[in-house]
Amino acid sequence: MKLIFKLLVAVAVNAAALFAAAYLVKDLKLNVTVESIVFLAVILTLLNLLLKPVLKLILGPFIVLTLGLGLILVNMVILYILDIISPNLTIGGIVPLIYSSLIIGIVNFAFHFATKD
């Protein structure tokens, strides 16, 4: 039960992070319907749960060499995959991808820091 609640909260936090990134980054276009944001948040949560640990393992030496800044690259890859998967999200270049991955990464970091057991 606790796991399901934590997943639902993670989906809500990812939805808020996507909405914040779409609001703050000019070239990040988001279809602003409830269904599309929930769909994007669920997909982003699944990518964070399944793909992020694999990318961290593969890019581990790069993350260590850059003193953790390589995690921005991991977030960028996940957000780019989300852009490819979903027609509800459009990222208009590399700079908006960097800014939006920073925003989403900071929101996710704050969420995980606050819900640490």
GUMAR-917716 format. One record per residue (C-alpha): x, y, z negated; residue in three letters; chain; residue number from 0. Coordinates in Angstrom, 2 decimals, decimal comma. Layout:
residues N
X | Y | Z | aa | ch | i
X | Y | Z | Ala | A | NUM
...
//
This chain:
residues 117
X | Y | Z | aa | ch | i
0,00 | 0,00 | 0,00 | Met | A | 0
2,85 | 2,36 | -0,83 | Lys | A | 1
4,49 | 1,63 | 2,54 | Leu | A | 2
1,31 | 2,43 | 4,45 | Ile | A | 3
0,91 | 5,70 | 2,55 | Phe | A | 4
4,53 | 6,62 | 3,23 | Lys | A | 5
4,07 | 5,88 | 6,96 | Leu | A | 6
0,93 | 8,02 | 7,10 | Leu | A | 7
2,74 | 10,88 | 5,37 | Val | A | 8
5,66 | 10,47 | 7,80 | Ala | A | 9
3,25 | 10,73 | 10,74 | Val | A | 10
1,73 | 13,88 | 9,22 | Ala | A | 11
5,18 | 15,40 | 8,63 | Val | A | 12
6,24 | 14,58 | 12,20 | Asn | A | 13
3,04 | 16,17 | 13,50 | Ala | A | 14
3,77 | 19,31 | 11,50 | Ala | A | 15
7,39 | 19,29 | 12,72 | Ala | A | 16
6,30 | 18,98 | 16,35 | Leu | A | 17
3,79 | 21,78 | 15,92 | Phe | A | 18
6,43 | 23,99 | 14,24 | Ala | A | 19
8,94 | 23,27 | 17,00 | Ala | A | 20
6,36 | 24,07 | 19,66 | Ala | A | 21
5,54 | 27,32 | 17,88 | Tyr | A | 22
9,17 | 28,40 | 17,40 | Leu | A | 23
10,79 | 27,19 | 20,64 | Val | A | 24
9,62 | 29,01 | 23,73 | Lys | A | 25
10,25 | 26,31 | 26,38 | Asp | A | 26
8,77 | 23,44 | 24,40 | Leu | A | 27
5,26 | 22,89 | 25,74 | Lys | A | 28
2,91 | 20,81 | 23,65 | Leu | A | 29
-0,65 | 19,82 | 24,50 | Asn | A | 30
-2,35 | 21,18 | 21,40 | Val | A | 31
-5,22 | 18,78 | 20,86 | Thr | A | 32
-5,54 | 16,74 | 17,71 | Val | A | 33
-5,38 | 13,45 | 19,61 | Glu | A | 34
-2,22 | 14,38 | 21,51 | Ser | A | 35
-0,40 | 15,65 | 18,43 | Ile | A | 36
-1,31 | 12,53 | 16,45 | Val | A | 37
-0,23 | 10,33 | 19,38 | Phe | A | 38
3,09 | 12,17 | 19,66 | Leu | A | 39
3,62 | 12,01 | 15,89 | Ala | A | 40
2,97 | 8,25 | 15,82 | Val | A | 41
5,37 | 7,66 | 18,71 | Ile | A | 42
8,01 | 9,91 | 17,10 | Leu | A | 43
7,63 | 8,08 | 13,79 | Thr | A | 44
8,03 | 4,71 | 15,52 | Leu | A | 45
11,10 | 5,95 | 17,40 | Leu | A | 46
12,58 | 7,24 | 14,14 | Asn | A | 47
11,92 | 3,92 | 12,42 | Leu | A | 48
13,07 | 1,60 | 15,20 | Leu | A | 49
15,54 | 3,43 | 17,43 | Leu | A | 50
17,25 | 5,88 | 15,09 | Lys | A | 51
19,12 | 3,22 | 13,04 | Pro | A | 52
20,38 | 1,60 | 16,25 | Val | A | 53
21,59 | 4,93 | 17,62 | Leu | A | 54
23,26 | 5,75 | 14,31 | Lys | A | 55
25,06 | 2,41 | 14,43 | Leu | A | 56
26,21 | 2,90 | 18,01 | Ile | A | 57
27,23 | 6,54 | 17,51 | Leu | A | 58
28,64 | 5,96 | 14,01 | Gly | A | 59
32,27 | 6,85 | 14,81 | Pro | A | 60
31,16 | 10,00 | 16,66 | Phe | A | 61
28,97 | 11,00 | 13,71 | Ile | A | 62
31,89 | 10,53 | 11,31 | Val | A | 63
34,32 | 12,44 | 13,54 | Leu | A | 64
31,95 | 15,38 | 13,84 | Thr | A | 65
31,26 | 15,34 | 10,08 | Leu | A | 66
27,57 | 14,60 | 10,57 | Gly | A | 67
26,87 | 16,95 | 13,45 | Leu | A | 68
26,49 | 13,91 | 15,70 | Gly | A | 69
23,12 | 13,33 | 14,04 | Leu | A | 70
21,86 | 16,26 | 16,11 | Ile | A | 71
22,71 | 14,20 | 19,18 | Leu | A | 72
20,74 | 11,26 | 17,79 | Val | A | 73
17,72 | 13,52 | 17,22 | Asn | A | 74
18,11 | 14,96 | 20,71 | Met | A | 75
18,11 | 11,49 | 22,27 | Val | A | 76
14,98 | 10,51 | 20,36 | Ile | A | 77
13,18 | 13,73 | 21,32 | Leu | A | 78
14,25 | 13,32 | 24,95 | Tyr | A | 79
12,87 | 9,77 | 24,98 | Ile | A | 80
9,63 | 11,14 | 23,53 | Leu | A | 81
9,57 | 13,72 | 26,34 | Asp | A | 82
10,00 | 10,95 | 28,92 | Ile | A | 83
7,33 | 8,71 | 27,36 | Ile | A | 84
4,59 | 11,26 | 26,82 | Ser | A | 85
3,04 | 13,68 | 29,32 | Pro | A | 86
1,76 | 15,75 | 26,37 | Asn | A | 87
5,25 | 17,08 | 25,63 | Leu | A | 88
7,44 | 19,02 | 28,03 | Thr | A | 89
10,91 | 20,29 | 27,15 | Ile | A | 90
12,24 | 22,90 | 29,56 | Gly | A | 91
16,00 | 22,43 | 29,32 | Gly | A | 92
18,90 | 21,53 | 27,08 | Ile | A | 93
18,77 | 24,61 | 24,83 | Val | A | 94
15,10 | 24,08 | 23,85 | Pro | A | 95
15,94 | 20,41 | 23,29 | Leu | A | 96
18,74 | 21,39 | 20,89 | Ile | A | 97
16,59 | 23,92 | 19,01 | Tyr | A | 98
13,58 | 21,64 | 18,74 | Ser | A | 99
15,69 | 18,68 | 17,60 | Ser | A | 100
17,24 | 20,90 | 14,92 | Leu | A | 101
13,81 | 22,00 | 13,70 | Ile | A | 102
12,39 | 18,49 | 13,66 | Ile | A | 103
15,57 | 17,14 | 12,04 | Gly | A | 104
15,45 | 19,73 | 9,26 | Ile | A | 105
11,78 | 19,01 | 8,55 | Val | A | 106
12,43 | 15,25 | 8,50 | Asn | A | 107
15,48 | 15,73 | 6,26 | Phe | A | 108
13,41 | 17,77 | 3,81 | Ala | A | 109
10,68 | 15,12 | 3,84 | Phe | A | 110
13,10 | 12,27 | 3,18 | His | A | 111
14,89 | 14,25 | 0,50 | Phe | A | 112
11,60 | 15,01 | -1,24 | Ala | A | 113
10,32 | 11,41 | -1,09 | Thr | A | 114
13,57 | 9,73 | -2,07 | Lys | A | 115
13,02 | 6,90 | -4,55 | Asp | A | 116
//
